[in-house]
Amino acid sequence: MSFLAELLGEKEPKFSVDLEYLAKKSLKPKADLELVSTLRKRSRLMLKQLGLDPHDTTLQELFAALNGFYAINPNSSDQFWVENQLGFLLVGRELVSGNYFDVRDNFEKKLPFEHRSIVYFRRLLYKKINDLYGGKS
């Protein structure tokens, strides 16, 4: 399964076939690899900014750290939130989003870990992929 498919909760092989079609059509065959590299780097930085170890942080630890950070920094224009719109931690097929709006919903709605929001992260990632392959409208 492709990494982007896992992040988006998409089914394979359809997602990879569709992505390959977009890559060929746009003449950007390695754009998805560059995006994945950028996403991984950004996410490691997000973990470090929160004082977490990128090599052994659990999903629950990140969820708690993001909620704690939001409690202190609820302003969406805070540099941390701006930089980490596509921050995440993926373990297995489970995802925790660092997107401000997901974290805000988790905190404000007092969502438990099992019902955490990832919808804004996924919407933004779909948009990023669409823009990457020339789908800007």
Number of C-alpha atoms within 10 A of each C-alpha: 11 12 15 20 17 18 20 18 14 15 12 13 11 11 18 17 11 11 18 16 13 19 18 12 12 14 12 14 15 11 15 18 12 10 16 13 12 12 18 16 12 18 23 17 18 25 22 12 11 14 10 17 13 14 8 8 13 16 18 12 13 20 23 15 17 25 21 15 15 19 13 8 15 16 13 14 11 11 10 18 22 12 17 20 21 23 22 25 22 15 12 7 11 12 20 25 28 30 26 26 18 21 28 21 16 21 21 12 10 12 14 11 13 8 9 19 23 21 14 19 26 18 11 14 19 14 13 15 17 15 12 17 19 14 12 9 5
